């Protein structure tokens, strides 16, 4: 009997149910007894994984400590720098969150922004010949990266699936991203030499991997992290999460002082509500032309003397980028902005 594949809508419904369950876990009452004795001086650390009130915090010596979190300090997420203090049984309590440099978030089931990972410096967008890449999803990732101020890198994986002519056509299809300054790598997991430049790019950065399901993200993580099983075991031991460790957003240590955040939440990523100016800023090649349209509130759709559309006609801006901008404007801007084009 063949296994029936779930539709994307069914998968999204399942993800929403799982997210509701995680949210209920995260908002449970404080489980730390009031008479818990704090030992020693406060320390700083980094949240490597969280599930409910259970966190694995990496201390300044690189050791993992099982910590509980005070309910009234906010919601720590993977990558957070925190203040914590030791308690009995070699555990700890997180008592404060330190300021975040960057926050990658997406709307939750109530359409409110929910942080997925914080303190990132790079966003790695993974695509492959199969499944069919979505430029609309790619551009959402890139807009998010631009708005939170992190570098975005495009990685074409599974390139061994294509013969030379098909590969050349595939690379041309996405050449406009490198033309506007996004570093692009073409890799195959069957030839580790193709990963050398990507591995070098991960050094000294905290990076998050994003992409559609089926692009080889899990397989790539296993290669980038030869000690993955060891790290998962250490995280499980530190939190007591067991199998839940791999279903939660997790930060792993890379060689060369790098860190890699793997999150199940970014497979179905979407932007929340953003302003027209923010959306325009998210398309970096638009920058030289903003403010040069005839109308100050130009939507770059049907208006005359539009500098952005003129740049598309001149071949400076890729037509699919403008198309995706229009789709995002309609989907994510307040209705008053999109009504003008109806």
Long-range contacts (C-beta under 8 A, 24 or more apart in sequence): 11-213, 11-268, 12-268, 15-268, 16-109, 19-108, 19-109, 19-114, 19-265, 20-109, 22-51, 22-52, 23-108, 23-109, 25-51, 25-52, 25-53, 26-52, 26-53, 26-75, 28-52, 28-53, 29-71, 30-70, 30-71, 30-72, 31-68, 32-68, 32-70, 32-93, 36-87, 36-93, 37-87, 37-88, 38-85, 38-86, 38-87, 38-93, 39-85, 39-86, 39-87, 39-88, 40-85, 40-86, 41-85, 42-83, 42-84, 42-85, 42-95, 43-83, 43-84, 43-85, 43-86, 43-92, 44-81, 44-82, 44-83, 44-84, 44-98, 45-81, 45-82, 45-84, 46-79, 46-80, 46-81, 46-82, 46-119, 46-251, 47-76, 47-77, 47-78, 47-79, 47-80, 47-81, 47-82, 47-94, 47-251, 48-78, 48-235, 48-238, 48-250, 48-251, 48-252, 49-78, 49-235, 49-239, 49-241, 49-245, 49-248, 49-249, 49-250, 49-251, 50-76, 50-77, 50-78, 50-248, 50-249, 51-239, 51-241, 51-244, 51-245, 51-248, 54-239, 54-240, 54-241, 55-94, 55-239, 56-235, 56-238, 56-239, 57-82, 57-84, 57-92, 57-94, 62-253, 64-234, 64-235, 64-237, 64-238, 65-90, 65-91, 65-92, 65-238, 66-90, 66-91, 66-92, 66-238, 66-239, 66-240, 67-91, 67-92, 67-93, 67-94, 68-92, 68-93, 68-94, 69-93, 69-94, 70-94, 70-95, 73-97, 75-115, 77-115, 77-116, 77-117, 77-118, 77-249, 78-116, 78-117, 78-118, 78-248, 78-249, 78-250, 78-251, 78-261, 78-263, 79-117, 79-118, 79-119, 79-120, 79-206, 79-251, 79-259, 79-261, 80-118, 80-119, 81-119, 102-148, 102-149, 102-150, 103-148, 104-144, 104-148, 104-150, 104-208, 104-266, 105-272, 106-265, 106-266, 106-269, 106-270, 106-271, 106-272, 107-270, 107-272, 111-272, 111-273, 113-272, 116-208, 116-249, 116-263, 116-265, 116-266, 117-208, 117-249, 117-251, 117-261, 117-263, 119-206, 120-148, 120-150, 120-206, 120-207, 120-208, 120-261, 121-150, 121-151, 121-205, 121-206, 121-207, 122-150, 122-151, 122-152, 122-153, 122-201, 122-202, 122-205, 122-206, 122-207, 122-208, 123-150, 123-151, 123-152, 123-153, 123-207, 123-208, 123-210, 124-152, 124-153, 124-155, 124-198, 124-202, 124-207, 124-208, 124-209, 124-210, 125-152, 125-153, 125-154, 125-155, 125-210, 125-211, 126-155, 126-157, 126-209, 126-210, 126-211, 126-215, 126-216, 126-217, 126-220, 127-154, 127-155, 127-156, 127-157, 127-174, 127-211, 127-212, 127-215, 128-156, 128-157, 128-158, 128-161, 128-211, 128-214, 128-215, 128-216, 129-158, 129-159, 129-161, 129-162, 129-166, 129-170, 130-158, 130-161, 130-214, 131-212, 131-213, 131-214, 131-215, 133-174, 133-212, 134-212, 135-320, 135-324, 136-324, 136-327, 136-328, 137-212, 137-269, 138-177, 139-283, 139-321, 139-324, 139-325, 139-328, 140-269, 140-270, 140-271, 140-328, 141-210, 141-269, 142-177, 142-182, 142-282, 143-271, 143-274, 143-279, 143-282, 143-283, 143-328, 144-269, 144-271, 144-282, 146-281, 146-282, 146-283, 146-284, 147-274, 147-278, 147-281, 147-282, 151-183, 152-182, 153-182, 153-183, 153-184, 153-185, 153-198, 153-201, 154-178, 154-182, 154-183, 154-184, 154-185, 155-184, 155-185, 155-186, 155-187, 155-198, 156-184, 156-185, 156-186, 156-187, 157-187, 157-188, 157-189, 157-215, 157-216, 157-220, 158-188, 158-189, 158-215, 158-216, 159-186, 159-187, 159-188, 159-194, 160-188, 160-190, 160-191, 176-318, 176-320, 176-321, 180-284, 180-285, 181-284, 187-220, 189-216, 189-219, 189-220, 189-223, 192-223, 195-223, 195-224, 199-224, 199-255, 202-254, 202-256, 202-258, 202-260, 203-254, 203-255, 203-256, 203-257, 203-258, 204-256, 204-257, 204-258, 205-258, 205-259, 206-251, 206-258, 206-259, 206-260, 206-261, 207-258, 207-259, 207-260, 207-261, 208-260, 208-261, 208-262, 208-263, 208-266, 209-260, 209-261, 209-262, 209-266, 210-263, 210-266, 210-267, 210-269, 211-266, 211-267, 212-267, 213-267, 217-262, 221-252, 221-260, 221-262, 224-254, 224-260, 225-252, 225-254, 225-260, 228-252, 271-328, 271-332, 272-332, 273-332, 273-333, 273-334, 274-332, 274-333, 275-333, 276-329, 276-333, 276-337, 279-325, 279-328, 279-329, 279-332, 279-333, 280-325, 283-321, 283-325, 285-311, 285-316, 285-317, 285-321, 286-317, 286-325, 289-317, 297-340, 299-326, 299-329, 299-337, 299-340, 299-341, 300-325, 300-326, 301-326, 301-341, 302-341
